[in-house]
Amino acid sequence: MKFNIFRYIIICTLMLCASTIISGQTKDSEISELMNKQQMFELNKKFNLYQNNLNPIIRYFAQAMLSESFNRPEIGMAAVDSLLNNKLYQSQLGLRNIAYLIHLKSGFLESLYRYKESAAILSSFNSQTKTIDYDPNLKTSLINSEKLHSSIATLPKTLFRYSNRETKVPYKLKRAGKGTSYSIPCSINGTNTDMLIDTGNPKYTVVDKKQATEFGIKAVVDSIPMFGVGSGYAQIGNADSINIGNMTFYNPLFFIVDNISAIDSIQVDIVLGSELLNTIGNITFNKKQSAVIFNVEDKTYKQIQPNMIMKNRHLFINLLCNNNSCLMHFDTGASHSNMSKFFYEKNRSYIEQKGTTDSIRLSGFGGISRHLGYRLPEIDFNLTNRSFSFKDIMIYTEPVMLHEKEDGCFGANLINRFNKVSVNYRNMIITVEQ
Protein backbone atom coordinates (compact mmCIF):
# COMPACT_ATOMS: atom_id res chain seq x y z
CA MET A 1 0.00 0.00 0.00
CA LYS A 2 1.26 3.45 -0.92
CA PHE A 3 0.28 6.15 1.55
CA ASN A 4 2.04 9.40 0.79
CA ILE A 5 -0.61 12.05 0.74
CA PHE A 6 0.26 15.28 2.44
CA ARG A 7 1.05 18.16 0.15
CA TYR A 8 -1.71 20.56 1.13
CA ILE A 9 0.35 23.54 -0.05
CA ILE A 10 2.64 24.00 -3.03
CA ILE A 11 6.21 24.71 -2.02
CA CYS A 12 8.57 26.16 -4.58
CA THR A 13 12.33 26.05 -4.23
CA LEU A 14 14.51 29.10 -3.93
CA MET A 15 16.43 30.39 -6.92
CA LEU A 16 18.89 32.70 -5.22
CA CYS A 17 19.84 35.68 -7.37
CA ALA A 18 23.57 35.41 -6.85
CA SER A 19 24.41 38.40 -9.06
CA THR A 20 22.68 40.80 -6.66
CA ILE A 21 23.89 39.24 -3.42
CA ILE A 22 27.32 37.68 -3.60
CA SER A 23 30.51 39.65 -3.57
CA GLY A 24 32.13 37.71 -6.39
CA GLN A 25 34.33 35.66 -4.13
CA THR A 26 34.86 32.03 -5.11
CA LYS A 27 33.52 30.60 -1.85
CA ASP A 28 30.37 32.73 -2.02
CA SER A 29 29.80 31.66 -5.63
CA GLU A 30 30.34 28.00 -4.82
CA ILE A 31 27.92 28.05 -1.88
CA SER A 32 25.31 29.97 -3.89
CA GLU A 33 25.48 27.45 -6.71
CA LEU A 34 24.95 24.55 -4.31
CA MET A 35 22.00 26.40 -2.78
CA ASN A 36 20.37 26.97 -6.15
CA LYS A 37 20.88 23.34 -7.15
CA GLN A 38 19.50 22.12 -3.80
CA GLN A 39 22.57 19.90 -3.30
CA MET A 40 22.14 19.87 0.43
CA PHE A 41 24.66 17.23 1.49
CA GLU A 42 27.46 18.87 -0.45
CA LEU A 43 26.29 22.28 0.76
CA ASN A 44 26.45 21.06 4.35
CA LYS A 45 30.07 19.91 3.92
CA LYS A 46 31.21 23.09 2.19
CA PHE A 47 29.33 25.35 4.58
CA ASN A 48 31.10 23.80 7.57
CA LEU A 49 34.42 24.58 5.88
CA TYR A 50 33.64 28.07 4.54
CA GLN A 51 31.09 29.62 6.90
CA ASN A 52 33.51 32.01 8.60
CA ASN A 53 34.62 33.42 5.23
CA LEU A 54 31.25 33.93 3.56
CA ASN A 55 29.29 37.06 2.77
CA PRO A 56 26.85 37.39 5.73
CA ILE A 57 23.78 37.16 3.50
CA ILE A 58 25.03 33.97 1.89
CA ARG A 59 26.00 32.55 5.29
CA TYR A 60 22.64 33.20 6.94
CA PHE A 61 20.66 32.10 3.89
CA ALA A 62 22.62 28.85 3.59
CA GLN A 63 22.20 28.24 7.31
CA ALA A 64 18.43 28.71 7.02
CA MET A 65 18.17 26.27 4.09
CA LEU A 66 20.39 23.71 5.81
CA SER A 67 18.29 24.03 8.96
CA GLU A 68 15.18 23.10 7.00
CA SER A 69 16.92 20.11 5.38
CA PHE A 70 18.61 18.84 8.54
CA ASN A 71 15.78 19.55 10.99
CA ARG A 72 17.28 22.37 13.07
CA PRO A 73 14.35 24.76 13.54
CA GLU A 74 15.81 26.95 16.29
CA ILE A 75 19.04 27.56 14.34
CA GLY A 76 17.02 28.18 11.21
CA MET A 77 14.80 30.79 12.85
CA ALA A 78 17.84 32.64 14.18
CA ALA A 79 19.38 32.72 10.69
CA VAL A 80 16.14 33.97 9.11
CA ASP A 81 15.76 36.69 11.75
CA SER A 82 19.34 37.82 11.16
CA LEU A 83 18.38 38.51 7.54
CA LEU A 84 14.89 39.92 8.01
CA ASN A 85 15.82 42.24 10.87
CA ASN A 86 18.55 43.96 8.84
CA LYS A 87 17.26 46.61 6.40
CA LEU A 88 20.46 46.53 4.35
CA TYR A 89 20.18 42.78 3.89
CA GLN A 90 16.49 43.12 2.96
CA SER A 91 17.27 45.60 0.20
CA GLN A 92 19.75 43.17 -1.35
CA LEU A 93 17.57 40.09 -0.97
CA GLY A 94 14.54 41.29 -2.89
CA LEU A 95 10.88 40.41 -2.27
CA ARG A 96 10.90 36.86 -3.61
CA ASN A 97 13.78 35.76 -1.40
CA ILE A 98 12.19 37.51 1.58
CA ALA A 99 8.97 35.59 0.88
CA TYR A 100 10.96 32.37 0.80
CA LEU A 101 12.48 33.22 4.18
CA ILE A 102 9.00 33.86 5.58
CA HIS A 103 8.02 30.42 4.30
CA LEU A 104 11.05 28.85 6.03
CA LYS A 105 10.35 30.55 9.35
CA SER A 106 6.70 29.56 9.21
CA GLY A 107 7.76 25.95 8.70
CA PHE A 108 10.19 26.10 11.62
CA LEU A 109 7.49 27.46 13.91
CA GLU A 110 5.03 24.84 12.67
CA SER A 111 7.43 22.01 13.52
CA LEU A 112 7.56 23.37 17.08
CA TYR A 113 3.73 23.58 17.33
CA ARG A 114 3.92 27.38 17.46
CA TYR A 115 1.03 27.95 15.09
CA LYS A 116 -0.09 31.27 16.56
CA GLU A 117 3.31 32.88 15.97
CA SER A 118 3.43 31.47 12.45
CA ALA A 119 -0.05 32.79 11.67
CA ALA A 120 0.91 36.27 12.90
CA ILE A 121 4.05 36.43 10.75
CA LEU A 122 2.23 35.16 7.68
CA SER A 123 -0.69 37.52 8.19
CA SER A 124 1.59 40.53 8.45
CA PHE A 125 3.59 39.63 5.35
CA ASN A 126 0.58 38.63 3.24
CA SER A 127 -1.31 41.81 4.06
CA GLN A 128 1.70 43.97 3.13
CA THR A 129 2.21 42.16 -0.20
CA LYS A 130 -1.45 41.58 -1.10
CA THR A 131 -1.29 43.66 -4.30
CA ILE A 132 2.31 42.81 -5.22
CA ASP A 133 3.26 40.06 -7.64
CA TYR A 134 6.44 38.18 -6.70
CA ASP A 135 5.85 34.46 -7.37
CA PRO A 136 2.35 32.97 -7.80
CA ASN A 137 3.16 29.52 -6.37
CA LEU A 138 5.03 30.85 -3.35
CA LYS A 139 2.36 33.48 -2.73
CA THR A 140 -0.39 30.84 -2.80
CA SER A 141 1.66 28.71 -0.43
CA LEU A 142 1.98 31.50 2.12
CA ILE A 143 -1.72 32.37 1.90
CA ASN A 144 -2.73 28.73 2.42
CA SER A 145 -0.33 28.40 5.34
CA GLU A 146 -1.79 31.50 6.96
CA LYS A 147 -5.33 30.12 6.64
CA LEU A 148 -4.34 26.80 8.16
CA HIS A 149 -2.25 28.15 11.02
CA SER A 150 -4.82 30.83 11.85
CA SER A 151 -7.50 28.13 12.05
CA ILE A 152 -5.59 25.99 14.53
CA ALA A 153 -3.82 28.78 16.42
CA THR A 154 -6.57 28.95 19.04
CA LEU A 155 -6.46 25.21 19.80
CA PRO A 156 -4.58 23.93 22.86
CA LYS A 157 -0.92 23.38 22.03
CA THR A 158 0.21 19.81 21.43
CA LEU A 159 2.27 18.67 24.44
CA PHE A 160 4.53 15.62 24.77
CA ARG A 161 5.05 13.82 28.09
CA TYR A 162 6.85 10.58 28.96
CA SER A 163 7.75 8.67 32.13
CA ASN A 164 10.88 6.94 30.78
CA ARG A 165 13.27 8.05 28.07
CA GLU A 166 12.75 4.76 26.21
CA THR A 167 9.60 2.81 25.46
CA LYS A 168 9.28 -0.48 23.62
CA VAL A 169 6.08 -1.59 21.94
CA PRO A 170 5.48 -4.78 19.93
CA TYR A 171 4.74 -4.30 16.27
CA LYS A 172 2.29 -6.15 14.08
CA LEU A 173 3.67 -7.14 10.70
CA LYS A 174 0.85 -7.24 8.18
CA ARG A 175 1.04 -8.72 4.69
CA ALA A 176 -0.25 -7.01 1.56
CA GLY A 177 0.47 -9.23 -1.44
CA LYS A 178 4.26 -9.31 -1.54
CA GLY A 179 4.50 -6.23 0.67
CA THR A 180 4.25 -5.52 4.39
CA SER A 181 3.26 -2.82 6.83
CA TYR A 182 4.15 -2.12 10.47
CA SER A 183 1.51 -1.23 13.07
CA ILE A 184 1.81 -0.62 16.79
CA PRO A 185 -0.75 -0.61 19.64
CA CYS A 186 -1.81 2.73 21.06
CA SER A 187 -4.85 4.44 22.51
CA ILE A 188 -6.76 7.52 21.40
CA ASN A 189 -8.81 9.26 24.06
CA GLY A 190 -8.44 6.10 26.16
CA THR A 191 -9.69 3.69 23.47
CA ASN A 192 -7.22 1.03 22.29
CA THR A 193 -6.41 0.65 18.60
CA ASP A 194 -3.52 0.07 16.19
CA MET A 195 -1.59 2.68 14.20
CA LEU A 196 0.32 2.26 10.98
CA ILE A 197 3.85 3.69 11.24
CA ASP A 198 4.25 5.80 8.12
CA THR A 199 7.43 7.84 7.77
CA GLY A 200 6.00 9.11 4.49
CA ASN A 201 3.25 10.98 6.32
CA PRO A 202 4.93 14.29 7.17
CA LYS A 203 2.06 15.85 9.05
CA TYR A 204 -0.74 14.92 11.41
CA THR A 205 -2.06 11.48 12.29
CA VAL A 206 -4.72 10.34 9.81
CA VAL A 207 -8.14 8.84 10.46
CA ASP A 208 -11.21 8.40 8.31
CA LYS A 209 -14.54 9.91 9.35
CA LYS A 210 -15.83 6.68 10.86
CA GLN A 211 -12.72 6.32 13.03
CA ALA A 212 -12.90 9.97 14.06
CA THR A 213 -16.41 9.43 15.39
CA GLU A 214 -15.43 6.16 17.10
CA PHE A 215 -12.50 7.74 18.95
CA GLY A 216 -14.11 11.06 19.80
CA ILE A 217 -11.91 13.15 17.49
CA LYS A 218 -13.61 16.49 16.91
CA ALA A 219 -13.38 18.24 13.54
CA VAL A 220 -12.32 21.87 13.98
CA VAL A 221 -11.26 22.94 10.46
CA ASP A 222 -12.92 22.09 7.14
CA SER A 223 -11.75 21.96 3.52
CA ILE A 224 -7.98 21.63 3.73
CA PRO A 225 -6.73 20.71 0.21
CA MET A 226 -4.75 17.46 0.09
CA PHE A 227 -2.89 15.63 -2.63
CA GLY A 228 -1.85 12.01 -3.00
CA VAL A 229 -2.76 9.39 -5.56
CA GLY A 230 -5.60 11.80 -6.28
CA SER A 231 -6.64 15.09 -4.76
CA GLY A 232 -9.40 16.24 -2.46
CA TYR A 233 -10.12 17.88 0.85
CA ALA A 234 -9.79 16.91 4.48
CA GLN A 235 -10.84 18.20 7.85
CA ILE A 236 -8.50 18.84 10.76
CA GLY A 237 -9.54 17.50 14.14
CA ASN A 238 -8.04 17.14 17.57
CA ALA A 239 -8.23 14.70 20.45
CA ASP A 240 -7.48 14.90 24.13
CA SER A 241 -4.61 12.41 23.92
CA ILE A 242 -2.69 9.70 22.10
CA ASN A 243 -0.83 7.14 24.23
CA ILE A 244 2.02 4.98 22.91
CA GLY A 245 3.65 2.89 25.63
CA ASN A 246 4.69 5.29 28.39
CA MET A 247 4.47 8.31 26.07
CA THR A 248 1.50 10.66 25.83
CA PHE A 249 0.68 13.39 23.33
CA TYR A 250 -1.91 15.81 24.61
CA ASN A 251 -4.09 17.75 22.17
CA PRO A 252 -2.69 16.09 19.00
CA LEU A 253 -4.02 17.10 15.60
CA PHE A 254 -5.51 14.73 13.00
CA PHE A 255 -6.35 14.79 9.33
CA ILE A 256 -9.90 13.45 8.91
CA VAL A 257 -10.49 12.04 5.42
CA ASP A 258 -13.49 10.43 3.73
CA ASN A 259 -11.61 7.20 3.09
CA ILE A 260 -8.18 5.74 2.44
CA SER A 261 -8.04 3.45 -0.56
CA ALA A 262 -6.23 0.15 -0.09
CA ILE A 263 -5.07 -2.64 -2.36
CA ASP A 264 -4.33 -6.34 -1.86
CA SER A 265 -7.12 -6.47 0.76
CA ILE A 266 -4.93 -4.96 3.47
CA GLN A 267 -6.78 -3.19 6.25
CA VAL A 268 -5.76 0.43 6.55
CA ASP A 269 -5.08 1.42 10.16
CA ILE A 270 -5.02 4.87 11.63
CA VAL A 271 -1.81 6.40 10.32
CA LEU A 272 0.67 7.82 12.82
CA GLY A 273 1.95 11.21 11.73
CA SER A 274 5.66 11.87 11.36
CA GLU A 275 5.04 15.10 13.25
CA LEU A 276 4.86 12.94 16.38
CA LEU A 277 7.83 10.76 15.38
CA ASN A 278 9.87 13.91 14.91
CA THR A 279 8.87 15.12 18.38
CA ILE A 280 9.98 11.82 19.97
CA GLY A 281 13.30 11.99 18.12
CA ASN A 282 14.49 8.40 17.70
CA ILE A 283 12.74 5.26 16.43
CA THR A 284 14.23 1.78 16.00
CA PHE A 285 12.65 -1.22 14.28
CA ASN A 286 14.07 -4.32 15.99
CA LYS A 287 13.29 -7.53 14.10
CA LYS A 288 14.67 -9.92 16.75
CA GLN A 289 12.42 -8.39 19.38
CA SER A 290 9.50 -7.81 16.98
CA ALA A 291 9.26 -4.37 18.50
CA VAL A 292 9.55 -0.68 17.82
CA ILE A 293 11.71 1.16 20.33
CA PHE A 294 11.17 4.90 20.82
CA ASN A 295 13.90 6.89 22.54
CA VAL A 296 13.52 10.56 23.46
CA GLU A 297 17.19 10.96 24.34
CA ASP A 298 19.14 13.15 21.92
CA LYS A 299 21.74 10.57 20.91
CA THR A 300 25.02 11.81 19.45
CA TYR A 301 26.60 10.22 16.41
CA LYS A 302 30.09 11.71 16.49
CA GLN A 303 31.52 9.55 13.72
CA ILE A 304 28.52 9.63 11.38
CA GLN A 305 27.59 12.46 9.04
CA PRO A 306 23.89 13.10 8.36
CA ASN A 307 22.60 10.80 5.62
CA MET A 308 18.99 12.04 5.57
CA ILE A 309 17.34 15.33 4.72
CA MET A 310 13.81 16.69 4.87
CA LYS A 311 11.99 18.15 1.89
CA ASN A 312 8.48 19.42 2.60
CA ARG A 313 8.75 17.38 5.83
CA HIS A 314 9.37 14.15 3.90
CA LEU A 315 12.46 12.08 4.73
CA PHE A 316 15.04 11.32 2.04
CA ILE A 317 18.02 8.99 2.40
CA ASN A 318 21.36 9.68 0.71
CA LEU A 319 23.16 6.45 -0.26
CA LEU A 320 24.79 4.60 -3.15
CA CYS A 321 22.82 2.84 -5.86
CA ASN A 322 24.87 0.71 -8.26
CA ASN A 323 27.90 2.64 -6.93
CA ASN A 324 26.38 6.03 -7.77
CA SER A 325 25.01 8.55 -5.30
CA CYS A 326 21.23 8.60 -5.11
CA LEU A 327 18.43 10.08 -3.03
CA MET A 328 15.56 7.83 -1.90
CA HIS A 329 12.30 8.87 -0.28
CA PHE A 330 11.80 6.90 2.97
CA ASP A 331 8.15 5.90 3.23
CA THR A 332 7.28 2.98 5.52
CA GLY A 333 3.63 3.47 4.58
CA ALA A 334 4.52 2.04 1.16
CA SER A 335 4.67 -1.74 1.16
CA HIS A 336 7.12 -1.88 -1.78
CA SER A 337 10.22 0.00 -2.85
CA ASN A 338 10.47 1.44 -6.35
CA MET A 339 12.60 3.66 -8.56
CA SER A 340 11.41 6.92 -10.09
CA LYS A 341 11.14 8.44 -13.55
CA PHE A 342 14.18 10.55 -12.61
CA PHE A 343 16.18 7.33 -12.12
CA TYR A 344 14.74 5.91 -15.34
CA GLU A 345 15.87 8.90 -17.39
CA LYS A 346 19.42 8.63 -16.02
CA ASN A 347 19.62 4.88 -16.72
CA ARG A 348 17.19 4.51 -19.61
CA SER A 349 19.23 2.36 -21.99
CA TYR A 350 20.28 -0.08 -19.25
CA ILE A 351 16.74 -0.38 -17.86
CA GLU A 352 15.16 -0.96 -21.28
CA GLN A 353 17.79 -3.57 -22.07
CA LYS A 354 17.68 -5.49 -18.78
CA GLY A 355 14.13 -4.84 -17.54
CA THR A 356 10.73 -6.19 -18.48
CA THR A 357 7.61 -4.07 -18.97
CA ASP A 358 5.16 -4.23 -16.09
CA SER A 359 2.60 -2.17 -14.21
CA ILE A 360 2.07 -1.36 -10.56
CA ARG A 361 -0.89 -0.10 -8.58
CA LEU A 362 -0.60 2.81 -6.18
CA SER A 363 -3.12 3.48 -3.42
CA GLY A 364 -3.68 6.12 -0.77
CA PHE A 365 -5.58 9.37 -0.44
CA GLY A 366 -7.72 9.96 -3.52
CA GLY A 367 -8.03 6.40 -4.80
CA ILE A 368 -5.98 3.85 -6.72
CA SER A 369 -3.90 4.46 -9.83
CA ARG A 370 -2.06 2.16 -12.21
CA HIS A 371 1.31 3.04 -13.75
CA LEU A 372 3.30 1.40 -16.53
CA GLY A 373 7.03 0.91 -16.25
CA TYR A 374 9.81 -1.64 -16.10
CA ARG A 375 10.79 -4.24 -13.57
CA LEU A 376 14.52 -4.82 -13.06
CA PRO A 377 15.86 -8.19 -11.85
CA GLU A 378 18.04 -6.54 -9.19
CA ILE A 379 19.45 -3.23 -7.96
CA ASP A 380 22.36 -2.93 -5.50
CA PHE A 381 22.49 -0.35 -2.69
CA ASN A 382 24.98 0.64 -0.02
CA LEU A 383 23.83 2.46 3.12
CA THR A 384 26.34 3.40 5.84
CA ASN A 385 28.68 0.70 4.52
CA ARG A 386 25.96 -1.95 4.52
CA SER A 387 25.41 -3.53 1.10
CA PHE A 388 22.05 -4.96 0.13
CA SER A 389 19.94 -5.45 -2.98
CA PHE A 390 16.31 -5.50 -4.06
CA LYS A 391 15.08 -8.00 -6.61
CA ASP A 392 12.23 -7.45 -9.07
CA ILE A 393 12.06 -3.74 -8.32
CA MET A 394 9.65 -1.55 -10.24
CA ILE A 395 10.91 1.41 -12.30
CA TYR A 396 8.39 4.16 -13.03
CA THR A 397 8.56 5.81 -16.45
CA GLU A 398 6.21 8.65 -15.55
CA PRO A 399 6.05 11.13 -12.65
CA VAL A 400 4.43 9.74 -9.51
CA MET A 401 3.31 11.58 -6.33
CA LEU A 402 4.68 14.98 -7.41
CA HIS A 403 8.24 14.19 -6.32
CA GLU A 404 11.18 15.47 -8.33
CA LYS A 405 14.90 14.79 -8.49
CA GLU A 406 14.85 11.74 -6.29
CA ASP A 407 15.81 8.31 -7.49
CA GLY A 408 13.05 6.33 -5.84
CA CYS A 409 11.29 5.29 -2.68
CA PHE A 410 12.15 2.81 0.07
CA GLY A 411 9.04 1.23 1.49
CA ALA A 412 8.52 -1.06 4.46
CA ASN A 413 10.56 -3.80 2.77
CA LEU A 414 13.71 -1.80 3.56
CA ILE A 415 13.04 -2.55 7.24
CA ASN A 416 12.51 -6.22 6.42
CA ARG A 417 16.05 -6.47 5.07
CA PHE A 418 17.77 -5.79 8.39
CA ASN A 419 17.65 -6.93 12.00
CA LYS A 420 17.65 -3.34 13.17
CA VAL A 421 16.84 -0.03 11.48
CA SER A 422 17.26 3.15 13.54
CA VAL A 423 15.98 6.56 12.43
CA ASN A 424 17.25 9.61 14.30
CA TYR A 425 15.21 12.68 13.42
CA ARG A 426 17.31 15.06 15.50
CA ASN A 427 20.60 14.23 13.80
CA MET A 428 19.02 13.19 10.46
CA ILE A 429 20.77 9.82 10.46
CA ILE A 430 19.50 6.36 9.54
CA THR A 431 21.57 3.32 10.48
CA VAL A 432 21.03 -0.37 9.73
CA GLU A 433 22.37 -3.59 11.24
CA GLN A 434 22.36 -7.05 9.68
Beta strands, then each sheet from edge to edge (+ up, - down):
strand 1: 159-162
strand 2: 166-170
strand 3: 172-176
strand 4: 179-188
strand 5: 191-197
strand 6: 205-208
strand 7: 218-227
strand 8: 231-238
strand 9: 241-244
strand 10: 247-250
strand 11: 253-257
strand 12: 270-272
strand 13: 282-286
strand 14: 291-295
strand 15: 308-311
strand 16: 314-321
strand 17: 324-330
strand 18: 338-339
strand 19: 356-364
strand 20: 367-383
strand 21: 386-396
strand 22: 408-410
strand 23: 420-424
strand 24: 429-433
sheet 1: 1+ 10- 9+ 4- 3+
sheet 2: 1+ 10- 9+ 4- 5+ 12+
sheet 3: 2+ 14- 13+ 23- 24+
sheet 4: 6+ 11+ 8- 7+
sheet 5: 15+ 16- 17+ 22+ 18- 21- 20+ 19-
end
